[in-house]
């Protein structure tokens, strides 16, 4: 008979009650770590003695399969963007080469980046974060800052940055109309700490949001709040922008236009937004938004690694703040019932349909990045 491992018991005990302050009221909620989902969805034997070795072995094999699948099928990647193309695959492979210690993967990642650069030099490229220059430039800057690539980002990206500094509303409208998951130029220039450019972007965005009535992805609206949080000078932020963003967030939540990482990020973003004295988030409305979220939906869970890189100045807790409506989900995690699909089966299904699943966003490269993040955090705690 297989006993519950020490680690699994610790996972269950971490599904604990806490009190989160919201304005002047307290609301008791539960926290269940993402650790639980990953542990309970792994179908290998878990005993006190072999849990760490088995989990490490499983993660290493999954990552190897993902990396080799991307290598062997990279010719199928037609786009060059960060979220939907070669730049995203390169980002994953650079990160993977660091833990795998095999230069084959970093060499191949460099080859992919060269192909991205050649395509940009020959063809007009959009500026959005999904397929275009902001995402690609963000990835290059990240790789240089993290020492994966030995280069000077200001030198390499000089022409691209000059182009991206040209601010017009068409860039914002392109984001809104194409349901970009992130505030493209805002995320890029907030990371560069270029406040003048960020201020212009926020003003254009403010006007566009008042005119556009489309229900936006929650991730896009959260990314706006993330940019706002990077601004220490509140004169840069247009009056009323946080409030209209919050109103649009409510629409996104009601229409379920969000994924699992958005739930995690939103709880942290809202906590930090409360520290901004000039932001008027009514406590009751804020708590209502958190109550309305569907904490049972794990769609997008494999984008967690990407979110951690993009929103690196926010400490995204590996936890779900569960409302009272989610007690059945908590009980299921505490019980013996297994999730409908294991991590291994999810990866298998993505590999079987590899042509549509090579991307960083909702694809194999993103799943790999998330597992690397999880793998590294587990090694830090062992």
C-alpha positions as a Markdown table, in Angstrom:
| # | Residue | x | y | z |
|---|---|---|---|---|
| 1 | Unk | 0.0 | 0.0 | 0.0 |
| 2 | Unk | 1.4 | 3.4 | -1.0 |
| 3 | Unk | 1.6 | 5.9 | 1.8 |
| 4 | Unk | 1.2 | 9.6 | 1.3 |
| 5 | Unk | 4.6 | 11.2 | 1.1 |
| 6 | Unk | 5.8 | 13.8 | 3.5 |
| 7 | Unk | 5.8 | 16.3 | 0.7 |
| 8 | Unk | 2.2 | 15.5 | -0.3 |
| 9 | Unk | 1.1 | 15.9 | 3.3 |
| 10 | Unk | 2.9 | 19.2 | 3.5 |
| 11 | Unk | 1.1 | 20.2 | 0.3 |
| 12 | Unk | -2.2 | 19.4 | 1.9 |
| 13 | Unk | -1.3 | 21.2 | 5.1 |
| 14 | Unk | -0.4 | 24.2 | 3.0 |
| 15 | Unk | -4.1 | 24.4 | 1.9 |
| 16 | Unk | -4.6 | 26.4 | 5.0 |
| 17 | Unk | -6.9 | 29.2 | 6.1 |
| 18 | Unk | -5.7 | 32.7 | 6.1 |
| 19 | Unk | -7.2 | 36.1 | 6.7 |
| 20 | Unk | -6.7 | 38.6 | 3.9 |
| 21 | Unk | -7.5 | 42.3 | 4.7 |
| 22 | Unk | -9.7 | 44.1 | 2.2 |
| 23 | Unk | -10.2 | 47.7 | 3.3 |
| 24 | Unk | -11.6 | 47.6 | 6.8 |
| 25 | Unk | -13.0 | 44.1 | 6.6 |
| 26 | Unk | -11.5 | 40.7 | 7.0 |
| 27 | Unk | -12.3 | 37.8 | 4.7 |
| 28 | Unk | -11.2 | 34.3 | 5.5 |
| 29 | Unk | -9.9 | 32.5 | 2.4 |
| 30 | Unk | -7.9 | 29.4 | 1.7 |
| 31 | Unk | -4.5 | 29.1 | 0.0 |
| 32 | Unk | -3.6 | 26.0 | -1.9 |
| 33 | Unk | -0.2 | 25.9 | -3.5 |
| 34 | Unk | 0.4 | 25.2 | -7.2 |
| 35 | Unk | 2.6 | 22.5 | -5.8 |
| 36 | Unk | -0.5 | 20.5 | -5.0 |
| 37 | Unk | -1.7 | 20.5 | -8.6 |
| 38 | Unk | 1.6 | 19.4 | -10.0 |
| 39 | Unk | 2.1 | 16.7 | -7.3 |
| 40 | Unk | -1.4 | 15.3 | -7.6 |
| 41 | Unk | -1.4 | 15.2 | -11.3 |
| 42 | Unk | 1.8 | 13.2 | -11.5 |
| 43 | Unk | 1.0 | 9.5 | -11.8 |
| 44 | Unk | 4.3 | 8.0 | -10.4 |
| 45 | Unk | 4.4 | 6.3 | -7.0 |
| 46 | Unk | 4.9 | 8.7 | -4.1 |
| 47 | Unk | 6.5 | 7.4 | -1.0 |
| 48 | Unk | 8.4 | 9.1 | 1.8 |
| 49 | Unk | 11.7 | 8.0 | 0.3 |
| 50 | Unk | 11.4 | 8.5 | -3.4 |
| 51 | Unk | 9.1 | 11.5 | -4.0 |
| 52 | Unk | 12.0 | 14.0 | -4.7 |
| 53 | Unk | 13.9 | 11.6 | -6.9 |
| 54 | Unk | 10.8 | 10.5 | -8.8 |
| 55 | Unk | 9.5 | 14.1 | -9.3 |
| 56 | Unk | 13.0 | 15.2 | -10.5 |
| 57 | Unk | 13.2 | 12.3 | -12.9 |
| 58 | Unk | 9.8 | 13.0 | -14.3 |
| 59 | Unk | 10.4 | 16.7 | -14.8 |
| 60 | Unk | 13.8 | 16.1 | -16.4 |
| 61 | Unk | 12.2 | 13.6 | -18.9 |
| 62 | Unk | 9.3 | 15.9 | -19.7 |
| 63 | Unk | 11.7 | 18.8 | -20.3 |
| 64 | Unk | 13.9 | 16.7 | -22.5 |
| 65 | Unk | 10.9 | 15.6 | -24.6 |
| 66 | Unk | 9.7 | 19.1 | -25.0 |
| 67 | Unk | 13.2 | 20.5 | -26.0 |
| 68 | Unk | 13.8 | 17.7 | -28.5 |
| 69 | Unk | 10.3 | 18.0 | -30.0 |
| 70 | Unk | 10.9 | 21.8 | -30.5 |
| 71 | Unk | 14.4 | 21.1 | -32.0 |
| 72 | Unk | 13.1 | 18.4 | -34.4 |
| 73 | Unk | 10.0 | 20.4 | -35.5 |
| 74 | Unk | 11.4 | 24.0 | -35.5 |
| 75 | Unk | 11.1 | 24.1 | -39.3 |
| 76 | Unk | 7.3 | 24.1 | -38.8 |
| 77 | Unk | 7.4 | 27.4 | -36.9 |
| 78 | Unk | 6.5 | 30.0 | -39.5 |
| 79 | Unk | 6.2 | 33.1 | -37.3 |
| 80 | Unk | 9.1 | 34.9 | -35.6 |
| 81 | Unk | 7.3 | 36.4 | -32.6 |
| 82 | Unk | 7.8 | 35.8 | -28.9 |
| 83 | Unk | 4.5 | 34.3 | -28.1 |
| 84 | Unk | 3.7 | 32.6 | -31.4 |
| 85 | Unk | 7.0 | 31.9 | -33.1 |
| 86 | Unk | 10.8 | 31.4 | -33.2 |
| 87 | Unk | 11.7 | 34.0 | -30.6 |
| 88 | Unk | 9.6 | 32.2 | -28.0 |
| 89 | Unk | 11.1 | 28.8 | -28.9 |
| 90 | Unk | 14.6 | 30.4 | -28.6 |
| 91 | Unk | 13.8 | 31.8 | -25.2 |
| 92 | Unk | 12.8 | 28.4 | -23.8 |
| 93 | Unk | 15.8 | 26.6 | -25.3 |
| 94 | Unk | 18.2 | 29.1 | -23.8 |
| 95 | Unk | 16.6 | 28.6 | -20.4 |
| 96 | Unk | 16.7 | 24.8 | -20.9 |
| 97 | Unk | 20.3 | 24.7 | -21.9 |
| 98 | Unk | 21.2 | 26.3 | -18.5 |
| 99 | Unk | 19.7 | 23.4 | -16.5 |
| 100 | Unk | 20.6 | 20.7 | -19.1 |
| 101 | Unk | 24.2 | 21.8 | -19.4 |
| 102 | Unk | 24.1 | 20.9 | -23.1 |
| 103 | Unk | 25.3 | 23.5 | -25.5 |
| 104 | Unk | 23.4 | 21.9 | -28.4 |
| 105 | Unk | 20.3 | 23.7 | -27.1 |
| 106 | Unk | 21.8 | 27.1 | -26.7 |
| 107 | Unk | 23.5 | 26.8 | -30.1 |
| 108 | Unk | 20.1 | 26.0 | -31.7 |
| 109 | Unk | 18.5 | 28.8 | -29.8 |
| 110 | Unk | 21.1 | 31.2 | -31.2 |
| 111 | Unk | 20.3 | 29.9 | -34.7 |
| 112 | Unk | 16.6 | 30.6 | -34.2 |
| 113 | Unk | 17.4 | 34.2 | -33.1 |
| 114 | Unk | 19.5 | 34.7 | -36.2 |
| 115 | Unk | 16.6 | 33.6 | -38.3 |
| 116 | Unk | 14.4 | 36.1 | -36.4 |
| 117 | Unk | 16.9 | 38.9 | -37.0 |
| 118 | Unk | 17.2 | 38.1 | -40.8 |
| 119 | Unk | 13.4 | 38.1 | -41.2 |
| 120 | Unk | 13.1 | 41.5 | -39.4 |
| 121 | Unk | 15.7 | 43.0 | -41.6 |
| 122 | Unk | 13.9 | 41.9 | -44.8 |
| 123 | Unk | 10.3 | 42.4 | -43.9 |
| 124 | Unk | 8.0 | 44.9 | -42.2 |
| 125 | Unk | 7.2 | 43.6 | -38.8 |
| 126 | Unk | 4.3 | 44.5 | -36.5 |
| 127 | Unk | 5.1 | 46.1 | -33.1 |
| 128 | Unk | 2.9 | 44.0 | -30.9 |
| 129 | Unk | 4.0 | 41.6 | -28.1 |
| 130 | Unk | 2.6 | 38.5 | -29.7 |
| 131 | Unk | 4.1 | 38.5 | -33.2 |
| 132 | Unk | 6.2 | 41.6 | -33.4 |
| 133 | Unk | 9.0 | 43.8 | -32.3 |
| 134 | Unk | 8.1 | 44.6 | -28.7 |
| 135 | Unk | 8.0 | 40.9 | -27.8 |
| 136 | Unk | 11.1 | 40.1 | -29.7 |
| 137 | Unk | 13.0 | 43.0 | -28.3 |
| 138 | Unk | 11.8 | 42.2 | -24.8 |
| 139 | Unk | 13.1 | 38.6 | -25.2 |
| 140 | Unk | 16.5 | 39.8 | -26.5 |
| 141 | Unk | 16.9 | 42.2 | -23.7 |
| 142 | Unk | 15.9 | 39.5 | -21.1 |
| 143 | Unk | 18.5 | 37.1 | -22.6 |
| 144 | Unk | 21.2 | 39.6 | -22.4 |
| 145 | Unk | 20.4 | 40.8 | -18.9 |
| 146 | Unk | 20.3 | 37.2 | -17.7 |
| 147 | Unk | 23.7 | 36.4 | -19.3 |
| 148 | Unk | 22.3 | 33.9 | -21.8 |
| 149 | Unk | 23.6 | 36.1 | -24.6 |
| 150 | Unk | 26.8 | 38.0 | -24.5 |
| 151 | Unk | 26.0 | 41.4 | -26.1 |
| 152 | Unk | 25.1 | 45.0 | -25.4 |
| 153 | Unk | 21.3 | 45.4 | -25.5 |
| 154 | Unk | 21.4 | 49.2 | -26.1 |
| 155 | Unk | 23.7 | 48.7 | -29.1 |
| 156 | Unk | 21.8 | 45.7 | -30.6 |
| 157 | Unk | 18.3 | 47.2 | -30.0 |
| 158 | Unk | 19.1 | 50.9 | -30.8 |
| 159 | Unk | 17.2 | 51.0 | -34.1 |
| 160 | Unk | 14.3 | 48.9 | -32.8 |
| 161 | Unk | 14.0 | 51.1 | -29.7 |
| 162 | Unk | 14.0 | 54.2 | -31.9 |
| 163 | Unk | 11.2 | 52.8 | -33.9 |
| 164 | Unk | 9.2 | 51.7 | -30.9 |
| 165 | Unk | 9.4 | 55.1 | -29.3 |
| 166 | Unk | 7.2 | 56.5 | -32.0 |
| 167 | Unk | 3.9 | 56.5 | -30.1 |
| 168 | Unk | 0.5 | 56.6 | -31.8 |
| 169 | Unk | -2.9 | 55.3 | -31.0 |
| 170 | Unk | -2.9 | 52.8 | -33.8 |
| 171 | Unk | -0.5 | 50.6 | -31.8 |
| 172 | Unk | -2.9 | 50.7 | -28.9 |
| 173 | Unk | -5.9 | 50.0 | -31.1 |
| 174 | Unk | -4.0 | 47.1 | -32.7 |
| 175 | Unk | -3.5 | 45.6 | -29.2 |
| 176 | Unk | -7.2 | 46.1 | -28.3 |
| 177 | Unk | -8.7 | 44.9 | -31.6 |
| 178 | Unk | -6.5 | 41.8 | -31.8 |
| 179 | Unk | -7.0 | 40.9 | -28.1 |
| 180 | Unk | -3.3 | 40.9 | -27.3 |
| 181 | Unk | -2.7 | 39.3 | -23.9 |
| 182 | Unk | -0.4 | 42.0 | -22.9 |
| 183 | Unk | 0.0 | 45.8 | -23.1 |
| 184 | Unk | 2.8 | 45.5 | -25.7 |
| 185 | Unk | 4.8 | 48.8 | -25.7 |
| 186 | Unk | 3.8 | 49.5 | -22.0 |
| 187 | Unk | 5.4 | 46.2 | -20.8 |
| 188 | Unk | 8.5 | 46.8 | -22.9 |
| 189 | Unk | 9.2 | 50.4 | -21.9 |
| 190 | Unk | 8.3 | 49.9 | -18.3 |
| 191 | Unk | 11.0 | 47.3 | -18.2 |
| 192 | Unk | 13.4 | 49.9 | -19.6 |
| 193 | Unk | 12.3 | 52.4 | -17.1 |
| 194 | Unk | 11.7 | 55.1 | -19.8 |
| 195 | Unk | 9.1 | 57.1 | -18.0 |
| 196 | Unk | 8.5 | 59.8 | -20.7 |
| 197 | Unk | 7.6 | 57.1 | -23.3 |
| 198 | Unk | 5.5 | 55.2 | -20.7 |
| 199 | Unk | 3.6 | 58.4 | -19.8 |
| 200 | Unk | 2.8 | 59.0 | -23.5 |
| 201 | Unk | 1.6 | 55.4 | -23.9 |
| 202 | Unk | -0.6 | 55.6 | -20.9 |
| 203 | Unk | -2.3 | 58.8 | -22.2 |
| 204 | Unk | -3.0 | 57.2 | -25.6 |
| 205 | Unk | -4.2 | 54.1 | -23.8 |
| 206 | Unk | -6.6 | 56.2 | -21.6 |
| 207 | Unk | -8.2 | 57.7 | -24.7 |
| 208 | Unk | -8.5 | 54.4 | -26.5 |
| 209 | Unk | -10.1 | 52.6 | -23.5 |
| 210 | Unk | -12.8 | 55.3 | -23.3 |
| 211 | Unk | -13.6 | 54.7 | -27.0 |
| 212 | Unk | -13.3 | 51.0 | -27.2 |
| 213 | Unk | -16.0 | 48.8 | -25.7 |
| 214 | Unk | -14.6 | 45.4 | -26.5 |
| 215 | Unk | -14.3 | 42.9 | -23.6 |
| 216 | Unk | -10.6 | 42.6 | -23.2 |
| 217 | Unk | -8.5 | 39.7 | -21.9 |
| 218 | Unk | -8.0 | 40.1 | -18.1 |
| 219 | Unk | -4.2 | 39.6 | -18.7 |
| 220 | Unk | -4.1 | 42.7 | -20.9 |
| 221 | Unk | -5.8 | 44.8 | -18.2 |
| 222 | Unk | -3.6 | 43.4 | -15.5 |
| 223 | Unk | -0.5 | 44.2 | -17.5 |
| 224 | Unk | -1.7 | 47.9 | -17.6 |
| 225 | Unk | -1.8 | 47.9 | -13.8 |
| 226 | Unk | 1.6 | 46.3 | -13.8 |
| 227 | Unk | 2.9 | 49.2 | -15.8 |
| 228 | Unk | 1.2 | 51.7 | -13.5 |
| 229 | Unk | 2.8 | 50.1 | -10.5 |
| 230 | Unk | 6.3 | 50.7 | -12.0 |
| 231 | Unk | 5.6 | 54.4 | -12.0 |
| 232 | Unk | 6.7 | 56.1 | -8.8 |
| 233 | Unk | 5.6 | 59.6 | -10.1 |
| 234 | Unk | 1.8 | 59.6 | -10.1 |
| 235 | Unk | 1.8 | 62.7 | -12.4 |
| 236 | Unk | 2.7 | 60.3 | -15.2 |
| 237 | Unk | -0.6 | 58.4 | -14.8 |
| 238 | Unk | -3.7 | 59.9 | -16.5 |
| 239 | Unk | -6.5 | 60.7 | -14.0 |
| 240 | Unk | -9.1 | 58.0 | -13.9 |
| 241 | Unk | -7.1 | 55.4 | -15.8 |
| 242 | Unk | -6.9 | 52.9 | -13.0 |
| 243 | Unk | -10.6 | 53.2 | -12.4 |
| 244 | Unk | -11.5 | 52.5 | -16.0 |
| 245 | Unk | -9.1 | 49.6 | -16.1 |
| 246 | Unk | -10.8 | 48.2 | -13.0 |
| 247 | Unk | -14.3 | 48.6 | -14.6 |
| 248 | Unk | -13.1 | 46.8 | -17.7 |
| 249 | Unk | -11.6 | 44.0 | -15.5 |
| 250 | Unk | -15.0 | 43.5 | -14.0 |
| 251 | Unk | -16.4 | 42.9 | -17.5 |
| 252 | Unk | -13.6 | 40.5 | -18.4 |
| 253 | Unk | -14.2 | 38.5 | -15.2 |
| 254 | Unk | -18.0 | 38.3 | -15.8 |
| 255 | Unk | -17.3 | 37.1 | -19.4 |
| 256 | Unk | -14.6 | 34.6 | -18.1 |
| 257 | Unk | -12.0 | 36.1 | -20.4 |
| 258 | Unk | -9.1 | 35.0 | -18.2 |
| 259 | Unk | -6.9 | 32.0 | -17.4 |
| 260 | Unk | -5.3 | 30.4 | -14.3 |
| 261 | Unk | -2.2 | 32.6 | -14.2 |
| 262 | Unk | -4.4 | 35.7 | -14.4 |
| 263 | Unk | -6.1 | 34.6 | -11.2 |
| 264 | Unk | -2.8 | 34.3 | -9.4 |
| 265 | Unk | -1.4 | 37.6 | -10.8 |
| 266 | Unk | -4.6 | 39.6 | -10.1 |
| 267 | Unk | -4.6 | 38.8 | -6.4 |
| 268 | Unk | -1.0 | 40.1 | -6.1 |
| 269 | Unk | -1.5 | 43.1 | -8.3 |
| 270 | Unk | -4.6 | 44.2 | -6.4 |
| 271 | Unk | -2.7 | 43.9 | -3.1 |
| 272 | Unk | 0.0 | 46.1 | -4.4 |
| 273 | Unk | -2.4 | 48.6 | -6.0 |
| 274 | Unk | -3.9 | 49.2 | -2.6 |
| 275 | Unk | -0.5 | 50.7 | -1.6 |
| 276 | Unk | -0.8 | 53.4 | -4.3 |
| 277 | Unk | -2.5 | 56.2 | -2.4 |
| 278 | Unk | -3.8 | 57.9 | -5.6 |
| 279 | Unk | -5.6 | 54.8 | -6.8 |
| 280 | Unk | -9.2 | 54.6 | -5.8 |
| 281 | Unk | -10.1 | 50.9 | -5.7 |
| 282 | Unk | -13.2 | 50.5 | -3.7 |
| 283 | Unk | -12.8 | 47.6 | -1.2 |
| 284 | Unk | -16.2 | 46.0 | -1.8 |
| 285 | Unk | -15.8 | 46.0 | -5.6 |
| 286 | Unk | -12.3 | 44.6 | -5.3 |
| 287 | Unk | -13.4 | 41.7 | -3.1 |
| 288 | Unk | -16.4 | 41.1 | -5.4 |
| 289 | Unk | -14.1 | 40.7 | -8.3 |
| 290 | Unk | -12.0 | 38.2 | -6.5 |
| 291 | Unk | -15.1 | 36.3 | -5.4 |
| 292 | Unk | -16.4 | 36.1 | -9.0 |
| 293 | Unk | -13.2 | 34.5 | -10.4 |
| 294 | Unk | -13.4 | 30.8 | -11.3 |
| 295 | Unk | -10.6 | 29.2 | -9.3 |
| 296 | Unk | -11.4 | 25.7 | -10.6 |
| 297 | Unk | -10.4 | 26.5 | -14.2 |
| 298 | Unk | -6.7 | 25.6 | -14.7 |
| 299 | Unk | -6.6 | 26.8 | -18.4 |
| 300 | Unk | -3.3 | 28.4 | -19.2 |
| 301 | Unk | -1.5 | 26.8 | -16.2 |
| 302 | Unk | 1.5 | 26.2 | -18.5 |
| 303 | Unk | 1.9 | 30.0 | -19.1 |
| 304 | Unk | 3.0 | 30.5 | -15.5 |
| 305 | Unk | 6.7 | 30.4 | -16.4 |
| 306 | Unk | 6.2 | 33.2 | -19.0 |
| 307 | Unk | 4.2 | 35.3 | -16.6 |
| 308 | Unk | 7.0 | 35.1 | -14.0 |
| 309 | Unk | 9.4 | 36.5 | -16.6 |
| 310 | Unk | 7.2 | 39.2 | -17.9 |
| 311 | Unk | 5.9 | 40.4 | -14.5 |
| 312 | Unk | 9.2 | 39.8 | -12.7 |
| 313 | Unk | 8.8 | 42.8 | -10.4 |
| 314 | Unk | 5.7 | 41.3 | -8.9 |
| 315 | Unk | 6.1 | 38.4 | -6.5 |
| 316 | Unk | 3.5 | 36.0 | -8.0 |
| 317 | Unk | 2.7 | 33.5 | -5.2 |
| 318 | Unk | 2.2 | 29.9 | -6.3 |
| 319 | Unk | -1.2 | 30.0 | -4.6 |
| 320 | Unk | -4.8 | 30.2 | -5.4 |
| 321 | Unk | -6.8 | 32.5 | -3.0 |
| 322 | Unk | -9.9 | 30.4 | -2.9 |
| 323 | Unk | -13.3 | 31.9 | -2.3 |
| 324 | Unk | -15.9 | 30.1 | -0.2 |
| 325 | Unk | -17.5 | 29.0 | -3.5 |
| 326 | Unk | -14.4 | 26.9 | -4.1 |
| 327 | Unk | -14.5 | 24.7 | -1.1 |
| 328 | Unk | -15.4 | 21.7 | -3.2 |
| 329 | Unk | -12.2 | 22.2 | -5.2 |
| 330 | Unk | -10.2 | 22.3 | -2.0 |
| 331 | Unk | -11.8 | 19.1 | -0.8 |
| 332 | Unk | -11.0 | 17.4 | -4.0 |
| 333 | Unk | -7.3 | 18.4 | -3.6 |
| 334 | Unk | -7.4 | 17.0 | -0.1 |
| 335 | Unk | -9.0 | 13.7 | -1.2 |
| 336 | Unk | -7.6 | 10.9 | -3.3 |
| 337 | Unk | -9.3 | 11.8 | -6.5 |
| 338 | Unk | -6.8 | 12.4 | -9.3 |
| 339 | Unk | -7.2 | 15.2 | -11.8 |
| 340 | Unk | -8.7 | 14.2 | -15.2 |
| 341 | Unk | -5.4 | 14.5 | -16.9 |
| 342 | Unk | -1.8 | 14.1 | -15.6 |
| 343 | Unk | 1.0 | 16.5 | -16.6 |
| 344 | Unk | 2.4 | 13.7 | -18.7 |
| 345 | Unk | -0.9 | 13.3 | -20.6 |
| 346 | Unk | -1.2 | 17.0 | -21.2 |
| 347 | Unk | 2.3 | 17.2 | -22.7 |
| 348 | Unk | 1.6 | 14.0 | -24.7 |
| 349 | Unk | -1.5 | 15.6 | -26.3 |
| 350 | Unk | 0.4 | 18.7 | -27.1 |
| 351 | Unk | 3.2 | 16.7 | -28.8 |
| 352 | Unk | 0.7 | 14.7 | -30.8 |
| 353 | Unk | -0.6 | 17.9 | -32.3 |
| 354 | Unk | 2.8 | 19.5 | -32.5 |
| 355 | Unk | 2.2 | 21.8 | -35.4 |
| 356 | Unk | -0.3 | 23.9 | -33.4 |
| 357 | Unk | 1.6 | 23.5 | -30.1 |
| 358 | Unk | 5.1 | 24.7 | -30.5 |
| 359 | Unk | 4.5 | 28.2 | -29.2 |
| 360 | Unk | 5.6 | 29.9 | -26.0 |
| 361 | Unk | 2.0 | 31.1 | -25.3 |
| 362 | Unk | -0.3 | 28.1 | -24.7 |
| 363 | Unk | 2.2 | 25.8 | -26.2 |
| 364 | Unk | 5.1 | 23.4 | -25.6 |
| 365 | Unk | 7.7 | 26.1 | -25.2 |
| 366 | Unk | 5.6 | 27.8 | -22.5 |
| 367 | Unk | 5.0 | 24.4 | -20.8 |
| 368 | Unk | 8.7 | 23.9 | -20.8 |
| 369 | Unk | 9.4 | 27.3 | -19.3 |
| 370 | Unk | 6.9 | 26.7 | -16.6 |
| 371 | Unk | 8.3 | 23.3 | -15.7 |
| 372 | Unk | 11.8 | 24.8 | -15.6 |
| 373 | Unk | 10.6 | 27.5 | -13.2 |
| 374 | Unk | 9.0 | 24.8 | -11.0 |
| 375 | Unk | 12.1 | 22.6 | -11.2 |
| 376 | Unk | 14.4 | 25.4 | -10.2 |
| 377 | Unk | 12.2 | 26.5 | -7.3 |
| 378 | Unk | 12.1 | 22.9 | -6.0 |
| 379 | Unk | 15.9 | 22.6 | -6.1 |
| 380 | Unk | 16.1 | 25.8 | -4.1 |
| 381 | Unk | 14.0 | 24.4 | -1.3 |
| 382 | Unk | 15.5 | 20.9 | -1.2 |
